[in-house]
Amino acid sequence: MANVQGYVNDLSETFDHKLAVASAPQKSNALSNKISTVLSASYADSEIREALRTLDEKSIKNSAETRRKLRLDVQKEVIERNGDIIKDFGHVAEQLKRIGTTINSLNKCCEDMGEHIAAARQENAPVLEEASTLLGQKQELETKKQLLDAFNKHFIISEEELLVLMTTSEKVDEHFFAILKRVKQIYVDCQVLLGTENQRLGLELMDQSSRNLNTGYQKLYRWVQKEFKNLNLENPQISSIIRRALRALAERPSLFQSCLDYFAEARERVLTDAFYAALTGSSTENDQIPMTKPIEFHAHDPLRYVGDMLAWTHSATVSEREALESLFISEGDEISKGFQAGRKAEPWSAADGEVFDGLKVLGHLVNRNVAGVSRALRQRVEQVIQNHEDPVLLYKIANLVNFYRITFAKLLGADSSLLETLSSLEDSSLRQFRTVMSDTATSIQTDLTILPSDLRIPDFLDEALTQFAALMKSYDSSLTPASSRTADFEPILSQALNPFLTACEKLAKETEEPVTSIFLANCILAAKTTLSTYDFVQPRISDLDEQLASLSSTLTEYQHAFFLHTSGLHPLLVALASLDDSPDSLLKVPTLPTFQQQPLRDASQTLDDFLPSALMDAIQNLRGLSSMKLAQEITVAAAERFCEDFEFVEGRLGRVDELREEKGTEEEDGEGESDEEGAKEGEEGEDGEKEEGEGEKKDEVPLRSLFPRTSGEIRVLLS
């Protein structure tokens, strides 16, 4: 590049020199055009740069001679290079000729080989055709063999497997169920063969599979029956093979139902024998000693005897249900699925089309298993009911049976025969209870005696209330719904309480007040005390409260009358009650016999003698009442009414005195005018008028001075 740069610089200097020399216009412009072309070339042009780089690689010295020979040297070098290229192409052409010769040789060799191959193919064509046919036949035979092997493996049962499926000497195990499952699958798959052209094969295989299945199910049926005979449901680990056998046997509903019937009969015998063993300690099938004491030996109380039998029955039923659940209730409802599949095999066994319900069948089976226990239980409980006449015991037995009836309803459902037995026992107990109570009430009605001297409740009511308290306690512990407790207990009220209260009312009718009211009040108070503990008798307590209020009102009237008559206020009150409030009517009061001076003084004295011990005397009238609080309330109410009556008398007497005083004042004014006009009369006339005036003043003594007690004093003395 340094040489090229120097060459460019020299060229520029030469150009400048020539330009200076030829300042005037030249005749020929060839040189100027050439120089312009050179100078117009840019170094940035790629061709110029490439040319300059080539010159630089040749290491040409920048001199005038070299610049003159540069064109010739370049053309010479181009010619030499072209010669070398032509020489190299000559070698290539020679090699191509050799290759062409070789290719011709190969083509000739290939033609010869093709002729030999065509001849060999013509000779071997029959052999190849025969070999191809044999290979196709071989492939077809291999395919048929594979199909036959697969068919035999899938549709044909071996003799060993048939022995396991049919022979009773072979045990029922997992291998048996695997074979049974395979035979069922064969029977199902044979239906596919019926859709092919060879239906005979499908029919034969289906017939054979059906016979094998029936034989297998018969073996399974007999094995299940044998196992049921020795099955111990108390064992928490019941064999899984039995459960699987039942699920498989469900595909034959008739055999399955037959097994259930056999099982129910066997379990009924076992449970009935166990019930007798629990009662007596001895068994009909063995002489084993029971683990616990026999019920009949230690349950001397009838209620406990019945309760122990019911408790044993409940425990046995729960255990039976739990054990059967593990047998017949499975995850995925396998028995139900098998039952549905079995209907297709036995359409005559499911004519009703009812869907198999495992829980329903389980409840029905448990109910059948405890049928024998139910009969024995009914017989013994009825004996207890018929042999006892204690109403409390009978009602407690009814409530106990009701409790277990509700419990068994949740366990077995509403259609259980055991529930019918318990309902019958409950009705029988209540019927005996009503009979005993009716007989007791009848005997009381016919044997009524006189009232007790102290007016306490009679002995028959005391006993009845004691019994009734026991009945309410028993009823309160029952499972009767809260919404119907009051209504359901109403018959017991009418049978165990109302007849005795009616007898007390009949007994009280033979006496007079206040004995009648005090006696009935004592009876009602005792009944209220007994009933007040329980909510379900609140309506009856309200009725008793109303009766007691009526009796209290009667006793209040009696006490009020006692206050009026004993105090001497009654004549005054009666005399004043017949008059109205007009002045003319009130001015007649002093003329009445009751309000004359001496009778009024006597009434005042009688009142004074009565007041100090009035309350004590009044309460003494109610000494037979069992509630001192009620006696005080009645007396206080009567005393209040007496005070109101006294205020009425006091007010009327005060009003009479006021009216008399007003009238006296008017008469005195009138008498003064008469004295002035008759001042000239004689002394005898004056003496007579004085005596007459003194007599009138003497008759007009104020009534309040004769009857001085005030209502305030009365309230203080009676408080």
MARMI-676189 format. One line per field, with one value per residue (C-alpha): residue in one letter; y, x, z. Coordinates in steps of 0.5 Angstrom, whole numbers, plus 500, padded with zeros to 3 digits. Each point is the difference from the previous one (the first is absolute). Layout:
code <- a|... .
v <- Y|... .
u <- X|... .
w <- Z|... .
//
This chain:
code <- m|a|n|v|q|g|y|v|n|d|l|s|e|t|f|d|h|k|l|a|v|a|s|a|p|q|k|s|n|a|l|s|n|k|i|s|t|v|l|s|a|s|y|a|d|s|e|i|r|e|a|l|r|t|l|d|e|k|s|i|k|n|s|a|e|t|r|r|k|l|r|l|d|v|q|k|e|v|i|e|r|n|g|d|i|i|k|d|f|g|h|v|a|e|q|l|k|r|i|g|t|t|i|n|s|l|n|k|c|c|e|d|m|g|e|h|i|a|a|a|r|q|e|n|a|p|v|l|e|e|a|s|t|l|l|g|q|k|q|e|l|e|t|k|k|q|l|l|d|a|f|n|k|h|f|i|i|s|e|e|e|l|l|v|l|m|t|t|s|e|k|v|d|e|h|f|f|a|i|l|k|r|v|k|q|i|y|v|d|c|q|v|l|l|g|t|e|n|q|r|l|g|l|e|l|m|d|q|s|s|r|n|l|n|t|g|y|q|k|l|y|r|w|v|q|k|e|f|k|n|l|n|l|e|n|p|q|i|s|s|i|i|r|r|a|l|r|a|l|a|e|r|p|s|l|f|q|s|c|l|d|y|f|a|e|a|r|e|r|v|l|t|d|a|f|y|a|a|l|t|g|s|s|t|e|n|d|q|i|p|m|t|k|p|i|e|f|h|a|h|d|p|l|r|y|v|g|d|m|l|a|w|t|h|s|a|t|v|s|e|r|e|a|l|e|s|l|f|i|s|e|g|d|e|i|s|k|g|f|q|a|g|r|k|a|e|p|w|s|a|a|d|g|e|v|f|d|g|l|k|v|l|g|h|l|v|n|r|n|v|a|g|v|s|r|a|l|r|q|r|v|e|q|v|i|q|n|h|e|d|p|v|l|l|y|k|i|a|n|l|v|n|f|y|r|i|t|f|a|k|l|l|g|a|d|s|s|l|l|e|t|l|s|s|l|e|d|s|s|l|r|q|f|r|t|v|m|s|d|t|a|t|s|i|q|t|d|l|t|i|l|p|s|d|l|r|i|p|d|f|l|d|e|a|l|t|q|f|a|a|l|m|k|s|y|d|s|s|l|t|p|a|s|s|r|t|a|d|f|e|p|i|l|s|q|a|l|n|p|f|l|t|a|c|e|k|l|a|k|e|t|e|e|p|v|t|s|i|f|l|a|n|c|i|l|a|a|k|t|t|l|s|t|y|d|f|v|q|p|r|i|s|d|l|d|e|q|l|a|s|l|s|s|t|l|t|e|y|q|h|a|f|f|l|h|t|s|g|l|h|p|l|l|v|a|l|a|s|l|d|d|s|p|d|s|l|l|k|v|p|t|l|p|t|f|q|q|q|p|l|r|d|a|s|q|t|l|d|d|f|l|p|s|a|l|m|d|a|i|q|n|l|r|g|l|s|s|m|k|l|a|q|e|i|t|v|a|a|a|e|r|f|c|e|d|f|e|f|v|e|g|r|l|g|r|v|d|e|l|r|e|e|k|g|t|e|e|e|d|g|e|g|e|s|d|e|e|g|a|k|e|g|e|e|g|e|d|g|e|k|e|e|g|e|g|e|k|k|d|e|v|p|l|r|s|l|f|p|r|t|s|g|e|i|r|v|l|l|s .
v <- 500|505|499|501|506|503|498|504|506|500|500|506|504|498|502|507|501|499|504|506|499|499|506|502|497|493|498|493|498|492|501|505|495|494|504|502|493|498|506|498|493|500|496|498|496|492|499|505|498|493|502|504|494|495|505|501|492|500|505|504|506|506|503|503|493|496|504|500|492|499|499|495|496|499|498|495|497|499|496|496|498|499|495|496|500|497|495|498|499|495|496|500|498|494|497|501|496|494|501|499|494|497|502|496|494|500|501|494|496|502|498|493|500|502|494|495|502|500|493|498|503|497|493|502|503|493|499|507|500|493|503|506|496|496|506|502|494|500|507|498|493|504|505|495|496|507|501|493|500|507|497|494|504|505|495|493|498|495|493|502|507|496|496|506|503|494|495|501|497|506|506|506|505|506|495|498|507|501|494|502|507|498|495|506|504|494|500|508|499|495|505|503|493|500|506|496|496|494|500|493|501|505|497|493|505|503|494|497|506|501|493|501|506|497|494|505|504|494|498|507|500|493|503|506|496|496|506|503|494|501|508|504|507|502|499|507|497|497|496|504|494|500|507|499|494|504|505|495|496|506|499|494|504|493|497|506|501|492|502|506|495|495|505|503|494|498|507|500|493|502|507|497|495|505|504|494|499|507|500|493|498|494|499|495|498|500|500|506|504|507|506|504|498|498|506|496|499|507|504|500|506|500|506|498|493|503|505|495|496|506|502|493|500|507|498|494|503|506|494|496|507|502|492|500|507|497|494|503|508|501|506|501|497|493|496|505|500|492|500|504|496|493|503|499|493|498|505|496|502|507|501|506|504|503|502|497|504|497|504|498|493|500|503|494|495|503|500|493|498|503|497|494|505|505|494|498|507|501|494|502|507|499|495|506|505|495|498|507|505|506|506|503|494|498|508|499|494|503|506|495|496|507|502|494|500|507|497|494|504|504|493|496|504|501|494|495|495|501|507|497|496|506|504|494|500|507|500|494|503|507|496|496|507|503|494|501|507|499|495|504|506|496|497|507|503|494|500|508|502|506|506|499|505|504|501|497|496|493|494|498|507|500|493|502|506|496|495|506|503|493|500|507|499|493|504|506|495|497|502|503|506|507|502|495|499|504|496|493|501|503|492|499|506|498|493|501|507|502|495|501|507|499|495|506|505|494|499|508|501|497|506|507|506|501|493|498|506|498|493|501|505|495|495|505|503|493|498|507|498|493|503|506|497|498|504|495|501|508|500|496|504|506|497|498|508|502|495|502|508|498|497|505|505|496|500|507|501|496|504|506|498|498|507|504|495|500|507|502|504|496|503|507|498|497|506|505|496|501|507|505|506|505|505|498|493|501|504|494|496|502|498|493|495|498|507|502|502|493|495|505|500|492|499|505|496|493|503|502|493|497|504|497|493|501|497|495|497|501|496|495|499|497|496|494|503|497|506|505|505|499|501|507|502|498|504|506|500|500|505|505|499|501|506|502|499|504|506|499|500|506|504|500|501|506|503|499|504|505|501|500|505|504|499|502|507|502|498|504|506|499|499|507|504|496|502|507|500|496|504|502|493|498|496|493|501|501|495|495|502|499|493|499|503|496|493|502|501|494|496|503|496|499|493|500|502|493|497|503|495|502|496|502|497|494|499|500|495|495|501 .
u <- 500|506|502|493|500|506|498|494|504|505|494|497|507|501|493|501|506|497|494|505|504|493|496|498|495|502|498|499|496|502|505|495|495|504|503|493|497|506|499|493|501|498|505|493|498|501|503|505|502|501|504|505|500|502|506|502|500|505|505|501|505|497|504|499|502|496|494|501|501|494|495|504|502|493|498|506|498|492|503|504|494|496|505|500|493|500|505|496|494|504|501|493|498|505|497|493|501|503|493|496|504|499|492|500|503|495|494|502|501|493|497|503|498|493|499|503|495|494|502|500|493|497|503|498|493|496|504|499|493|499|504|496|494|503|502|493|497|505|498|492|501|504|495|495|504|500|493|499|504|497|493|502|503|494|494|502|501|505|498|504|496|493|502|501|494|495|503|498|506|504|500|497|505|503|502|493|497|505|498|492|502|503|494|496|504|500|492|500|505|496|495|505|501|492|501|505|498|502|494|501|506|498|493|504|505|495|496|506|502|493|501|506|498|494|504|505|494|497|507|500|493|501|507|497|494|506|503|494|499|506|501|502|497|503|507|502|504|495|503|501|499|493|498|503|496|493|502|501|494|496|500|496|494|496|506|502|493|500|507|497|494|504|504|494|498|507|501|493|501|507|497|494|504|505|494|498|507|500|494|501|507|499|500|496|506|505|502|505|500|498|505|495|495|493|495|494|505|502|495|494|497|495|502|508|498|496|506|505|497|499|507|502|496|502|508|499|496|506|505|496|499|508|502|495|502|507|497|495|502|506|503|498|494|502|494|495|504|501|492|499|504|497|493|502|502|494|494|495|503|499|493|499|506|501|507|505|500|506|498|493|502|504|495|495|505|502|492|500|506|497|493|500|503|494|495|504|500|493|498|504|498|493|500|503|495|494|503|501|495|504|498|507|504|495|501|508|500|496|505|506|497|498|507|503|495|502|507|499|496|506|504|496|495|492|498|504|496|504|497|493|501|503|494|495|504|499|493|499|503|496|494|501|502|494|496|504|499|492|499|504|495|494|502|501|493|497|504|500|500|499|505|506|500|506|497|507|500|497|504|498|502|507|501|497|505|506|498|499|507|503|496|502|508|499|497|505|506|496|502|493|501|500|494|495|502|495|494|503|500|493|497|504|498|492|502|505|498|493|496|503|499|493|499|503|494|495|502|500|493|498|503|499|504|505|502|498|505|505|500|500|505|505|499|501|506|503|499|503|506|501|499|504|506|499|498|496|494|500|493|497|504|496|494|502|502|493|496|505|498|493|501|504|494|495|504|501|493|499|506|497|493|504|502|494|496|505|501|493|501|495|493|503|503|493|496|504|500|493|501|502|505|494|500|493|501|506|497|495|506|499|493|502|500|507|503|497|504|500|501|505|504|499|503|506|501|500|505|505|499|501|506|506|499|497|506|501|493|499|507|497|494|505|504|499|503|507|503|500|503|493|496|504|498|493|499|504|495|494|503|501|493|497|504|497|493|502|502|493|497|505|498|493|500|504|496|494|503|502|493|497|504|498|493|501|503|494|495|504|500|492|499|504|495|494|503|500|492|498|504|493|498|500|505|496|501|507|501|497|504|506|499|498|506|504|497|501|508|500|498|504|507|505|500|508|500|496|504|507|505|503|502|508|499|497|505|506|496|499|507 .
w <- 500|501|493|497|504|498|493|501|503|494|495|503|500|492|499|504|496|493|502|502|493|496|502|494|496|497|493|502|506|501|505|504|500|502|506|502|499|505|505|500|502|508|504|504|493|502|493|501|506|498|494|505|505|494|498|507|500|494|504|493|501|499|494|493|497|504|499|492|500|505|495|496|506|502|493|500|507|498|494|504|505|494|497|507|500|493|502|506|496|496|505|502|493|500|507|497|494|505|504|494|498|507|500|493|503|506|495|496|507|502|494|501|507|498|495|505|505|495|498|508|501|495|502|508|499|501|506|503|499|504|505|501|500|506|504|499|502|506|502|500|504|505|501|501|505|504|499|502|506|502|499|504|506|500|499|502|508|501|504|506|500|499|506|504|498|501|505|507|503|497|505|498|500|496|494|500|499|495|496|501|498|493|499|500|496|495|500|499|494|497|498|495|496|499|496|495|495|504|505|502|503|504|502|502|504|504|502|502|504|503|503|503|503|503|503|503|503|503|503|503|502|504|503|502|504|503|502|503|504|504|499|507|499|506|497|498|494|496|494|494|496|502|499|493|499|502|495|494|502|500|492|501|504|501|503|504|503|502|504|503|502|503|503|504|502|503|503|503|504|502|503|503|504|502|503|504|502|502|504|503|500|496|492|496|496|505|507|500|506|499|500|504|506|497|499|504|506|502|497|505|499|494|497|500|497|494|500|500|494|496|501|498|494|498|501|496|494|500|500|494|496|500|499|494|497|499|496|496|500|495|497|493|502|496|503|497|493|500|502|494|495|503|498|493|501|504|497|504|507|499|497|504|498|507|501|505|506|504|506|500|499|506|504|498|501|507|502|497|505|506|499|505|505|499|501|506|503|499|503|507|500|499|506|504|498|502|506|503|502|502|496|500|498|495|497|501|496|494|500|500|494|497|501|497|494|498|500|496|495|499|499|496|497|501|497|505|503|506|500|500|506|504|498|502|507|501|498|505|505|500|499|507|503|498|502|507|501|498|505|505|499|500|507|502|498|503|507|501|508|504|499|505|506|498|493|497|494|500|500|493|497|504|497|493|500|502|494|495|502|498|494|498|501|496|494|501|498|494|493|499|495|503|496|502|507|503|496|500|508|500|500|506|504|499|502|506|503|498|503|507|500|498|506|504|497|501|507|502|498|506|504|501|499|502|501|492|497|505|499|492|501|504|494|495|503|501|493|497|505|496|493|501|498|493|494|496|505|500|497|506|505|497|501|507|501|498|504|506|498|501|506|503|498|504|506|499|500|506|504|498|503|506|501|498|505|506|500|500|494|496|502|499|493|498|503|496|494|499|499|495|500|500|506|502|500|504|505|501|503|507|500|499|506|498|501|506|506|504|494|497|506|501|493|501|507|496|495|505|503|493|497|505|498|493|496|505|500|493|498|505|496|494|505|496|493|499|497|505|495|496|507|501|493|501|507|497|494|505|505|494|498|507|500|494|503|507|495|497|507|503|494|500|507|500|494|504|506|495|497|507|502|494|502|507|498|496|505|505|496|499|507|502|496|503|507|498|498|506|505|504|501|507|504|500|492|501|504|496|494|504|502|493|497|505|498|492|502|504|494|495|503|494|497|500|507|502|494|501|497|493|494|502|506|497|495|505|505|494|497 .
//
